[in-house]
Amino acid sequence: MPEESFSDYIVYVDESGNLGLGDKVDKEFPLFVLAFCIFKKTDYAEAIVPELKKFKFRHWGHDLVNLHEREIRKSSGHFAFLSVPKKRERFLSELSKIIKMAPFTVIATVIQKKLLSSAQSPYFIAMKFCLERLSRFLEQHEGRGRRAYIIFEQRGRREDQELELEFRRTVSGENFNNEIFPFEIQFATKQTNCAGIQLADMIARPIGLHVLRPQQINRAFSIIKEKLYRGNTGGAEVCGLEVYPK
């Protein structure tokens, strides 16, 4: 395939919250959040990846550690040193600066699971919304027809097979507007140490917390909000962040 047929953009995906419905909904976080982080490939390769590597070298002396929002939040595993307040403050300040300065766009869907029936898949609904908005973004920035790759983190053989099947149905026309999307799916393992997946992991939960408790101070979301896709109308809450059901 000739190089010029590929999109100039690549998309990394992560989620927050489990898929349990009904009496399995987590009362503390009754949401499922799916976040698409859209990077221009030149920005990703030439600026974002090197900056993240330098960050890891400063804090660990090597770049093999995978950034995980949950472990950072709980100061566990490779992040146990964050239990020391001064080290935590420095680490979070540097990471926040990287995310703030990194040029990428966010499209996210928050599923309010208490309002769904047990027959609906939070993941698949969220993916359809995100794919539809991604199509708008790419058409706006580079026109139609260029093949874009969307990278999901592996969750398990059965889950990945079901996701790929639903993904291919959606891009083949089973979506809200019956459009054909020129998208391809790829899966990354945790061992891949993928910068895009790790940054996406930092994005999903703060968005969910903003929807869950909008009046609460949320420094992470204040950074993310500026990266939400605004479409042609300039409305981030309309284009870049979908909450479903309303």
C-alpha positions as CSV (number, residue, x, y, z in Angstrom):
1,M,0.0,0.0,0.0
2,P,1.5,3.4,-1.0
3,E,2.4,5.6,2.0
4,E,0.3,8.5,0.9
5,S,-2.9,6.5,1.4
6,F,-2.3,6.5,5.2
7,S,-3.7,9.1,7.5
8,D,-1.4,11.7,9.0
9,Y,-3.0,10.8,12.3
10,I,-2.9,7.9,14.7
11,V,-5.3,7.2,17.5
12,Y,-4.7,5.5,20.9
13,V,-7.6,4.3,23.1
14,D,-8.1,3.6,26.7
15,E,-11.0,3.3,29.1
16,S,-12.0,3.8,32.7
17,G,-14.6,1.9,34.7
18,N,-15.8,-1.7,34.4
19,L,-18.6,-3.0,32.1
20,G,-20.9,-4.2,34.9
21,L,-24.6,-3.3,34.6
22,G,-27.6,-3.6,36.9
23,D,-26.6,-4.7,40.4
24,K,-23.0,-4.9,39.2
25,V,-22.6,-1.2,38.7
26,D,-19.8,0.3,40.9
27,K,-21.5,2.8,43.2
28,E,-18.3,4.8,43.5
29,F,-17.8,5.1,39.8
30,P,-21.0,4.1,38.0
31,L,-19.6,5.2,34.6
32,F,-17.8,3.7,31.7
33,V,-15.4,6.1,29.9
34,L,-13.8,5.5,26.5
35,A,-11.2,8.1,25.4
36,F,-9.7,8.4,21.9
37,C,-6.4,10.4,21.8
38,I,-5.6,11.6,18.3
39,F,-2.0,12.4,17.5
40,K,-0.5,13.8,14.3
41,K,2.2,11.2,13.6
42,T,5.0,13.8,13.2
43,D,4.2,15.4,16.5
44,Y,4.0,11.9,18.2
45,A,7.3,10.6,16.8
46,E,9.4,13.7,17.0
47,A,8.2,15.4,20.2
48,I,5.8,13.4,22.4
49,V,7.6,10.0,22.5
50,P,11.1,11.6,23.2
51,E,9.6,13.9,25.9
52,L,8.0,10.9,27.7
53,K,11.2,8.9,27.5
54,K,13.2,11.8,29.1
55,F,10.6,12.0,31.8
56,K,11.0,8.3,32.6
57,F,14.8,8.6,32.6
58,R,14.6,11.3,35.2
59,H,12.4,9.3,37.5
60,W,13.6,5.7,37.0
61,G,16.9,5.9,35.2
62,H,15.4,3.8,32.4
63,D,12.3,3.9,30.1
64,L,10.8,0.5,30.6
65,V,8.1,1.5,33.1
66,N,4.6,1.8,31.8
67,L,2.5,4.7,33.1
68,H,-0.7,3.5,34.7
69,E,-3.2,6.0,36.2
70,R,-4.4,3.6,38.8
71,E,-0.9,2.7,40.1
72,I,0.0,6.4,40.1
73,R,-3.1,7.3,42.1
74,K,-2.5,4.6,44.6
75,S,1.4,4.9,44.8
76,S,1.8,1.2,44.1
77,G,4.3,-0.9,42.1
78,H,6.8,1.2,40.2
79,F,5.1,4.3,41.7
80,A,5.6,3.5,45.4
81,F,8.0,6.4,45.7
82,L,5.0,8.7,45.1
83,S,4.0,8.1,48.7
84,V,6.6,10.8,49.5
85,P,4.7,14.1,49.1
86,K,7.6,16.1,47.6
87,K,8.4,13.4,45.1
88,R,4.7,13.0,44.2
89,E,4.3,16.8,43.7
90,R,7.3,16.9,41.4
91,F,6.3,13.8,39.4
92,L,2.7,15.0,38.9
93,S,3.7,18.5,38.0
94,E,6.1,17.2,35.3
95,L,3.6,14.7,34.0
96,S,0.8,17.4,33.9
97,K,3.1,19.7,32.0
98,I,3.9,17.0,29.4
99,I,0.2,16.3,28.9
100,K,-0.6,20.0,28.7
101,M,2.1,20.8,26.2
102,A,1.7,17.7,24.0
103,P,-0.3,18.5,20.8
104,F,-3.1,16.0,20.6
105,T,-6.9,16.0,20.5
106,V,-9.4,14.0,22.7
107,I,-12.7,12.5,21.8
108,A,-14.4,10.8,24.7
109,T,-17.7,9.1,25.5
110,V,-19.0,8.7,29.1
111,I,-21.7,6.0,29.6
112,Q,-24.0,6.5,32.6
113,K,-24.4,2.8,33.3
114,K,-27.4,3.1,35.7
115,L,-29.4,4.4,32.8
116,L,-28.6,1.5,30.4
117,S,-30.5,-1.8,30.0
118,S,-28.7,-5.0,30.6
119,A,-28.8,-5.8,26.9
120,Q,-26.6,-2.8,25.9
121,S,-22.8,-2.9,25.8
122,P,-21.3,0.3,27.3
123,Y,-18.0,-0.4,25.4
124,F,-19.7,-0.8,22.0
125,I,-22.0,2.2,22.4
126,A,-19.1,4.4,23.5
127,M,-17.0,3.2,20.6
128,K,-19.7,4.0,18.0
129,F,-19.9,7.6,19.3
130,C,-16.1,8.0,19.3
131,L,-15.7,6.5,15.8
132,E,-18.3,8.8,14.4
133,R,-16.7,11.9,15.9
134,L,-13.3,10.7,14.8
135,S,-14.6,10.5,11.2
136,R,-15.6,14.2,11.5
137,F,-12.2,15.2,12.9
138,L,-10.3,13.5,10.1
139,E,-12.5,14.8,7.4
140,Q,-12.1,18.3,8.8
141,H,-8.3,18.0,8.9
142,E,-7.3,15.9,5.9
143,G,-10.4,15.1,3.9
144,R,-12.0,11.6,3.3
145,G,-10.6,8.2,2.4
146,R,-7.1,8.1,4.1
147,R,-6.6,4.9,6.2
148,A,-6.3,5.6,9.9
149,Y,-5.2,3.1,12.6
150,I,-6.8,3.0,16.0
151,I,-4.8,1.3,18.7
152,F,-6.6,-0.5,21.6
153,E,-4.9,-2.1,24.6
154,Q,-5.4,-5.9,24.7
155,R,-8.0,-7.0,27.4
156,G,-8.2,-10.7,26.7
157,R,-8.6,-13.0,23.8
158,R,-12.4,-13.3,23.9
159,E,-12.9,-9.6,24.7
160,D,-10.6,-8.6,21.8
161,Q,-12.3,-10.8,19.3
162,E,-15.7,-9.4,20.3
163,L,-14.4,-5.8,20.1
164,E,-12.8,-6.4,16.7
165,L,-16.0,-7.9,15.3
166,E,-18.0,-4.9,16.6
167,F,-15.4,-2.5,15.3
168,R,-15.5,-4.0,11.8
169,R,-19.3,-3.9,11.8
170,T,-19.3,-0.2,12.8
171,V,-16.8,0.9,10.2
172,S,-18.6,-1.1,7.5
173,G,-21.7,1.0,7.9
174,E,-23.5,-0.2,11.1
175,N,-23.3,3.2,12.7
176,F,-25.5,6.2,13.4
177,N,-25.2,7.6,9.8
178,N,-24.6,4.4,7.9
179,E,-21.2,5.7,6.8
180,I,-18.2,3.6,5.7
181,F,-15.1,4.6,7.8
182,P,-11.6,3.9,6.5
183,F,-10.4,2.8,9.9
184,E,-8.2,-0.2,10.9
185,I,-7.9,-1.7,14.4
186,Q,-4.7,-2.9,16.1
187,F,-4.1,-4.2,19.6
188,A,-1.2,-3.4,21.8
189,T,0.0,-5.5,24.8
190,K,1.0,-3.9,28.0
191,Q,4.6,-5.0,27.3
192,T,4.6,-2.9,24.1
193,N,5.3,0.2,26.3
194,C,3.4,2.4,23.9
195,A,3.5,6.1,24.7
196,G,0.1,6.8,23.1
197,I,-1.6,4.1,25.2
198,Q,0.0,5.4,28.4
199,L,-1.1,9.0,27.7
200,A,-4.6,7.8,26.9
201,D,-4.6,6.0,30.3
202,M,-4.1,9.4,32.0
203,I,-7.2,10.9,30.2
204,A,-10.2,8.6,30.7
205,R,-10.8,8.7,34.5
206,P,-10.5,12.5,35.0
207,I,-13.2,12.9,32.3
208,G,-15.5,10.5,34.2
209,L,-14.9,12.3,37.5
210,H,-15.8,15.6,35.8
211,V,-19.1,14.1,34.7
212,L,-19.7,12.4,38.0
213,R,-18.9,15.4,40.2
214,P,-18.8,18.5,38.0
215,Q,-18.5,21.0,40.9
216,Q,-15.4,19.3,42.3
217,I,-12.0,20.7,41.6
218,N,-10.4,18.5,38.9
219,R,-7.0,19.8,37.8
220,A,-6.4,17.0,35.4
221,F,-9.7,17.7,33.6
222,S,-8.9,21.4,33.4
223,I,-5.9,20.4,31.2
224,I,-7.9,17.7,29.2
225,K,-10.8,20.1,28.5
226,E,-8.5,22.3,26.3
227,K,-7.8,19.2,24.2
228,L,-11.4,18.2,23.5
229,Y,-12.4,18.2,19.9
230,R,-14.4,21.2,19.1
231,G,-15.6,20.5,15.5
232,N,-16.7,23.3,13.3
233,T,-18.9,24.8,16.0
234,G,-16.3,25.3,18.7
235,G,-18.3,23.4,21.3
236,A,-16.1,20.9,23.1
237,E,-19.0,19.5,25.2
238,V,-21.0,18.8,22.0
239,C,-18.3,17.4,19.8
240,G,-15.4,16.1,21.9
241,L,-17.3,14.8,24.9
242,E,-20.5,12.7,24.6
243,V,-22.5,11.7,27.8
244,Y,-25.0,8.9,27.2
245,P,-27.8,8.5,28.1
246,K,-28.5,12.1,29.0
